[in-house]
Amino acid sequence: SFSETPIYSKTMHDWRAHTGMDLHAAKGAEVTAAADGIIKGVQKSDSMGVTVQISHNGGLTTLYCGLANVSVKKGETVSIGQKIGTVGTVPSEVSEDSHLHFAVQKDGAFVDPASYLQ
């Protein structure tokens, strides 16, 4: 769950903020866009794995981390419910059960994703 207060990471063996939420899902499960938007980027990092960022109206950006088989590219328009990839691995959270790390930014600052999910 979202926490700006540091929590212990079983994988990294340290304390860190958890600026998103982990949505439990099997590896290979379909990941879909939470809302209409434009693909802001597809990146790979050592800590979060493959991440898709989608820009939405109202200064919101959603981040889908730890993906495999990404099916979108930067600049592409996506619709709510459209497949953007499949669940893979979040390198900094491999000690956890298989999941999608989902995060939301409002005007560039991380916010609790639960307040945006219905």
PyMOL commands that place a pseudoatom at each C-alpha (Angstrom):
pseudoatom trace, name=CA, resn=SER, resi=1, chain=A, elem=C, hetatm=0, pos=[0.000, 0.000, 0.000]
pseudoatom trace, name=CA, resn=PHE, resi=2, chain=A, elem=C, hetatm=0, pos=[1.013, 3.634, -0.487]
pseudoatom trace, name=CA, resn=SER, resi=3, chain=A, elem=C, hetatm=0, pos=[3.243, 5.017, 2.257]
pseudoatom trace, name=CA, resn=GLU, resi=4, chain=A, elem=C, hetatm=0, pos=[5.358, 8.166, 2.390]
pseudoatom trace, name=CA, resn=THR, resi=5, chain=A, elem=C, hetatm=0, pos=[6.627, 6.900, 5.754]
pseudoatom trace, name=CA, resn=PRO, resi=6, chain=A, elem=C, hetatm=0, pos=[9.496, 4.460, 5.124]
pseudoatom trace, name=CA, resn=ILE, resi=7, chain=A, elem=C, hetatm=0, pos=[8.603, 0.756, 5.294]
pseudoatom trace, name=CA, resn=TYR, resi=8, chain=A, elem=C, hetatm=0, pos=[11.019, -2.180, 5.343]
pseudoatom trace, name=CA, resn=SER, resi=9, chain=A, elem=C, hetatm=0, pos=[11.882, -3.753, 1.983]
pseudoatom trace, name=CA, resn=LYS, resi=10, chain=A, elem=C, hetatm=0, pos=[12.455, -7.511, 2.253]
pseudoatom trace, name=CA, resn=THR, resi=11, chain=A, elem=C, hetatm=0, pos=[14.223, -7.466, -1.109]
pseudoatom trace, name=CA, resn=MET, resi=12, chain=A, elem=C, hetatm=0, pos=[16.490, -4.449, -0.610]
pseudoatom trace, name=CA, resn=HIS, resi=13, chain=A, elem=C, hetatm=0, pos=[16.939, -4.963, 3.170]
pseudoatom trace, name=CA, resn=ASP, resi=14, chain=A, elem=C, hetatm=0, pos=[16.385, -1.289, 3.907]
pseudoatom trace, name=CA, resn=TRP, resi=15, chain=A, elem=C, hetatm=0, pos=[13.683, 1.246, 4.712]
pseudoatom trace, name=CA, resn=ARG, resi=16, chain=A, elem=C, hetatm=0, pos=[12.049, 3.218, 1.892]
pseudoatom trace, name=CA, resn=ALA, resi=17, chain=A, elem=C, hetatm=0, pos=[8.828, 4.987, 0.939]
pseudoatom trace, name=CA, resn=HIS, resi=18, chain=A, elem=C, hetatm=0, pos=[6.343, 2.920, -1.074]
pseudoatom trace, name=CA, resn=THR, resi=19, chain=A, elem=C, hetatm=0, pos=[4.932, 5.487, -3.499]
pseudoatom trace, name=CA, resn=GLY, resi=20, chain=A, elem=C, hetatm=0, pos=[2.426, 3.196, -5.167]
pseudoatom trace, name=CA, resn=MET, resi=21, chain=A, elem=C, hetatm=0, pos=[0.317, 0.142, -4.528]
pseudoatom trace, name=CA, resn=ASP, resi=22, chain=A, elem=C, hetatm=0, pos=[0.965, -3.492, -5.342]
pseudoatom trace, name=CA, resn=LEU, resi=23, chain=A, elem=C, hetatm=0, pos=[-1.888, -5.133, -7.229]
pseudoatom trace, name=CA, resn=HIS, resi=24, chain=A, elem=C, hetatm=0, pos=[-1.455, -8.889, -6.879]
pseudoatom trace, name=CA, resn=ALA, resi=25, chain=A, elem=C, hetatm=0, pos=[-1.513, -10.649, -10.252]
pseudoatom trace, name=CA, resn=ALA, resi=26, chain=A, elem=C, hetatm=0, pos=[0.109, -13.692, -11.821]
pseudoatom trace, name=CA, resn=LYS, resi=27, chain=A, elem=C, hetatm=0, pos=[3.077, -13.220, -14.135]
pseudoatom trace, name=CA, resn=GLY, resi=28, chain=A, elem=C, hetatm=0, pos=[1.764, -12.895, -17.656]
pseudoatom trace, name=CA, resn=ALA, resi=29, chain=A, elem=C, hetatm=0, pos=[-1.597, -11.424, -16.570]
pseudoatom trace, name=CA, resn=GLU, resi=30, chain=A, elem=C, hetatm=0, pos=[-2.916, -8.647, -18.809]
pseudoatom trace, name=CA, resn=VAL, resi=31, chain=A, elem=C, hetatm=0, pos=[-2.301, -5.044, -17.659]
pseudoatom trace, name=CA, resn=THR, resi=32, chain=A, elem=C, hetatm=0, pos=[-4.721, -2.395, -18.937]
pseudoatom trace, name=CA, resn=ALA, resi=33, chain=A, elem=C, hetatm=0, pos=[-4.837, 1.403, -18.898]
pseudoatom trace, name=CA, resn=ALA, resi=34, chain=A, elem=C, hetatm=0, pos=[-6.677, 2.824, -15.890]
pseudoatom trace, name=CA, resn=ALA, resi=35, chain=A, elem=C, hetatm=0, pos=[-8.012, 5.750, -17.949]
pseudoatom trace, name=CA, resn=ASP, resi=36, chain=A, elem=C, hetatm=0, pos=[-7.810, 7.346, -21.395]
pseudoatom trace, name=CA, resn=GLY, resi=37, chain=A, elem=C, hetatm=0, pos=[-4.471, 9.009, -22.076]
pseudoatom trace, name=CA, resn=ILE, resi=38, chain=A, elem=C, hetatm=0, pos=[-1.260, 9.267, -24.064]
pseudoatom trace, name=CA, resn=ILE, resi=39, chain=A, elem=C, hetatm=0, pos=[1.799, 7.082, -23.519]
pseudoatom trace, name=CA, resn=LYS, resi=40, chain=A, elem=C, hetatm=0, pos=[4.360, 9.440, -21.979]
pseudoatom trace, name=CA, resn=GLY, resi=41, chain=A, elem=C, hetatm=0, pos=[7.139, 6.865, -22.031]
pseudoatom trace, name=CA, resn=VAL, resi=42, chain=A, elem=C, hetatm=0, pos=[8.304, 3.278, -21.728]
pseudoatom trace, name=CA, resn=GLN, resi=43, chain=A, elem=C, hetatm=0, pos=[11.460, 2.890, -19.632]
pseudoatom trace, name=CA, resn=LYS, resi=44, chain=A, elem=C, hetatm=0, pos=[13.463, 0.163, -17.952]
pseudoatom trace, name=CA, resn=SER, resi=45, chain=A, elem=C, hetatm=0, pos=[15.197, 0.674, -14.613]
pseudoatom trace, name=CA, resn=ASP, resi=46, chain=A, elem=C, hetatm=0, pos=[17.205, -1.588, -12.322]
pseudoatom trace, name=CA, resn=SER, resi=47, chain=A, elem=C, hetatm=0, pos=[14.783, -1.018, -9.435]
pseudoatom trace, name=CA, resn=MET, resi=48, chain=A, elem=C, hetatm=0, pos=[11.318, -0.922, -11.056]
pseudoatom trace, name=CA, resn=GLY, resi=49, chain=A, elem=C, hetatm=0, pos=[11.855, -2.969, -14.217]
pseudoatom trace, name=CA, resn=VAL, resi=50, chain=A, elem=C, hetatm=0, pos=[9.928, -2.017, -17.353]
pseudoatom trace, name=CA, resn=THR, resi=51, chain=A, elem=C, hetatm=0, pos=[7.577, 0.891, -16.639]
pseudoatom trace, name=CA, resn=VAL, resi=52, chain=A, elem=C, hetatm=0, pos=[4.866, 2.432, -18.819]
pseudoatom trace, name=CA, resn=GLN, resi=53, chain=A, elem=C, hetatm=0, pos=[3.826, 6.018, -18.003]
pseudoatom trace, name=CA, resn=ILE, resi=54, chain=A, elem=C, hetatm=0, pos=[0.468, 7.319, -19.225]
pseudoatom trace, name=CA, resn=SER, resi=55, chain=A, elem=C, hetatm=0, pos=[-0.387, 11.032, -19.162]
pseudoatom trace, name=CA, resn=HIS, resi=56, chain=A, elem=C, hetatm=0, pos=[-4.045, 11.856, -18.424]
pseudoatom trace, name=CA, resn=ASN, resi=57, chain=A, elem=C, hetatm=0, pos=[-6.148, 15.017, -18.170]
pseudoatom trace, name=CA, resn=GLY, resi=58, chain=A, elem=C, hetatm=0, pos=[-5.943, 17.102, -15.009]
pseudoatom trace, name=CA, resn=GLY, resi=59, chain=A, elem=C, hetatm=0, pos=[-2.186, 16.746, -14.458]
pseudoatom trace, name=CA, resn=LEU, resi=60, chain=A, elem=C, hetatm=0, pos=[-2.379, 13.016, -13.691]
pseudoatom trace, name=CA, resn=THR, resi=61, chain=A, elem=C, hetatm=0, pos=[0.176, 10.404, -14.730]
pseudoatom trace, name=CA, resn=THR, resi=62, chain=A, elem=C, hetatm=0, pos=[-0.234, 6.682, -14.056]
pseudoatom trace, name=CA, resn=LEU, resi=63, chain=A, elem=C, hetatm=0, pos=[2.779, 4.369, -13.822]
pseudoatom trace, name=CA, resn=TYR, resi=64, chain=A, elem=C, hetatm=0, pos=[2.664, 0.611, -14.376]
pseudoatom trace, name=CA, resn=CYS, resi=65, chain=A, elem=C, hetatm=0, pos=[5.917, -0.959, -13.124]
pseudoatom trace, name=CA, resn=GLY, resi=66, chain=A, elem=C, hetatm=0, pos=[7.396, -4.415, -13.547]
pseudoatom trace, name=CA, resn=LEU, resi=67, chain=A, elem=C, hetatm=0, pos=[5.886, -5.142, -16.946]
pseudoatom trace, name=CA, resn=ALA, resi=68, chain=A, elem=C, hetatm=0, pos=[6.719, -7.745, -19.564]
pseudoatom trace, name=CA, resn=ASN, resi=69, chain=A, elem=C, hetatm=0, pos=[5.669, -7.810, -23.223]
pseudoatom trace, name=CA, resn=VAL, resi=70, chain=A, elem=C, hetatm=0, pos=[4.751, -4.110, -23.487]
pseudoatom trace, name=CA, resn=SER, resi=71, chain=A, elem=C, hetatm=0, pos=[2.291, -3.533, -26.341]
pseudoatom trace, name=CA, resn=VAL, resi=72, chain=A, elem=C, hetatm=0, pos=[2.364, 0.299, -26.548]
pseudoatom trace, name=CA, resn=LYS, resi=73, chain=A, elem=C, hetatm=0, pos=[4.913, 2.941, -27.500]
pseudoatom trace, name=CA, resn=LYS, resi=74, chain=A, elem=C, hetatm=0, pos=[5.595, 6.581, -26.627]
pseudoatom trace, name=CA, resn=GLY, resi=75, chain=A, elem=C, hetatm=0, pos=[3.092, 9.019, -28.130]
pseudoatom trace, name=CA, resn=GLU, resi=76, chain=A, elem=C, hetatm=0, pos=[0.379, 6.407, -28.659]
pseudoatom trace, name=CA, resn=THR, resi=77, chain=A, elem=C, hetatm=0, pos=[-3.168, 7.244, -27.513]
pseudoatom trace, name=CA, resn=VAL, resi=78, chain=A, elem=C, hetatm=0, pos=[-4.768, 4.612, -25.260]
pseudoatom trace, name=CA, resn=SER, resi=79, chain=A, elem=C, hetatm=0, pos=[-8.305, 4.085, -23.996]
pseudoatom trace, name=CA, resn=ILE, resi=80, chain=A, elem=C, hetatm=0, pos=[-9.456, 2.948, -20.577]
pseudoatom trace, name=CA, resn=GLY, resi=81, chain=A, elem=C, hetatm=0, pos=[-9.211, -0.839, -20.407]
pseudoatom trace, name=CA, resn=GLN, resi=82, chain=A, elem=C, hetatm=0, pos=[-6.810, -1.116, -23.366]
pseudoatom trace, name=CA, resn=LYS, resi=83, chain=A, elem=C, hetatm=0, pos=[-4.032, -3.675, -22.929]
pseudoatom trace, name=CA, resn=ILE, resi=84, chain=A, elem=C, hetatm=0, pos=[-0.623, -2.041, -22.421]
pseudoatom trace, name=CA, resn=GLY, resi=85, chain=A, elem=C, hetatm=0, pos=[1.393, -5.123, -21.465]
pseudoatom trace, name=CA, resn=THR, resi=86, chain=A, elem=C, hetatm=0, pos=[1.607, -8.079, -19.114]
pseudoatom trace, name=CA, resn=VAL, resi=87, chain=A, elem=C, hetatm=0, pos=[2.778, -8.524, -15.526]
pseudoatom trace, name=CA, resn=GLY, resi=88, chain=A, elem=C, hetatm=0, pos=[6.482, -9.272, -15.238]
pseudoatom trace, name=CA, resn=THR, resi=89, chain=A, elem=C, hetatm=0, pos=[8.857, -8.595, -12.336]
pseudoatom trace, name=CA, resn=VAL, resi=90, chain=A, elem=C, hetatm=0, pos=[9.626, -5.556, -10.169]
pseudoatom trace, name=CA, resn=PRO, resi=91, chain=A, elem=C, hetatm=0, pos=[13.358, -6.079, -9.407]
pseudoatom trace, name=CA, resn=SER, resi=92, chain=A, elem=C, hetatm=0, pos=[13.273, -4.113, -6.130]
pseudoatom trace, name=CA, resn=GLU, resi=93, chain=A, elem=C, hetatm=0, pos=[10.276, -6.144, -4.906]
pseudoatom trace, name=CA, resn=VAL, resi=94, chain=A, elem=C, hetatm=0, pos=[11.156, -9.726, -5.964]
pseudoatom trace, name=CA, resn=SER, resi=95, chain=A, elem=C, hetatm=0, pos=[10.714, -10.985, -2.380]
pseudoatom trace, name=CA, resn=GLU, resi=96, chain=A, elem=C, hetatm=0, pos=[7.006, -10.131, -2.675]
pseudoatom trace, name=CA, resn=ASP, resi=97, chain=A, elem=C, hetatm=0, pos=[4.339, -12.227, -4.416]
pseudoatom trace, name=CA, resn=SER, resi=98, chain=A, elem=C, hetatm=0, pos=[3.845, -11.607, -8.146]
pseudoatom trace, name=CA, resn=HIS, resi=99, chain=A, elem=C, hetatm=0, pos=[2.208, -8.208, -8.686]
pseudoatom trace, name=CA, resn=LEU, resi=100, chain=A, elem=C, hetatm=0, pos=[1.898, -5.014, -10.696]
pseudoatom trace, name=CA, resn=HIS, resi=101, chain=A, elem=C, hetatm=0, pos=[3.335, -1.941, -8.963]
pseudoatom trace, name=CA, resn=PHE, resi=102, chain=A, elem=C, hetatm=0, pos=[0.845, 0.838, -9.805]
pseudoatom trace, name=CA, resn=ALA, resi=103, chain=A, elem=C, hetatm=0, pos=[1.528, 4.494, -9.005]
pseudoatom trace, name=CA, resn=VAL, resi=104, chain=A, elem=C, hetatm=0, pos=[-0.174, 7.837, -9.635]
pseudoatom trace, name=CA, resn=GLN, resi=105, chain=A, elem=C, hetatm=0, pos=[1.398, 11.279, -9.867]
pseudoatom trace, name=CA, resn=LYS, resi=106, chain=A, elem=C, hetatm=0, pos=[-0.550, 14.543, -9.645]
pseudoatom trace, name=CA, resn=ASP, resi=107, chain=A, elem=C, hetatm=0, pos=[1.405, 17.439, -11.152]
pseudoatom trace, name=CA, resn=GLY, resi=108, chain=A, elem=C, hetatm=0, pos=[4.610, 15.395, -10.757]
pseudoatom trace, name=CA, resn=ALA, resi=109, chain=A, elem=C, hetatm=0, pos=[4.154, 14.403, -7.092]
pseudoatom trace, name=CA, resn=PHE, resi=110, chain=A, elem=C, hetatm=0, pos=[3.259, 10.864, -6.029]
pseudoatom trace, name=CA, resn=VAL, resi=111, chain=A, elem=C, hetatm=0, pos=[-0.218, 10.531, -4.488]
pseudoatom trace, name=CA, resn=ASP, resi=112, chain=A, elem=C, hetatm=0, pos=[-2.146, 7.590, -3.045]
pseudoatom trace, name=CA, resn=PRO, resi=113, chain=A, elem=C, hetatm=0, pos=[-3.459, 5.590, -6.038]
pseudoatom trace, name=CA, resn=ALA, resi=114, chain=A, elem=C, hetatm=0, pos=[-6.375, 4.215, -3.990]
pseudoatom trace, name=CA, resn=SER, resi=115, chain=A, elem=C, hetatm=0, pos=[-8.086, 7.607, -4.171]
pseudoatom trace, name=CA, resn=TYR, resi=116, chain=A, elem=C, hetatm=0, pos=[-8.157, 7.344, -7.994]
pseudoatom trace, name=CA, resn=LEU, resi=117, chain=A, elem=C, hetatm=0, pos=[-9.306, 3.736, -8.377]
pseudoatom trace, name=CA, resn=GLN, resi=118, chain=A, elem=C, hetatm=0, pos=[-12.991, 2.851, -8.488]
for i in range(1, 118): cmd.bond("trace and resi %d" % i, "trace and resi %d" % (i + 1))
show_as sticks, trace
zoom trace
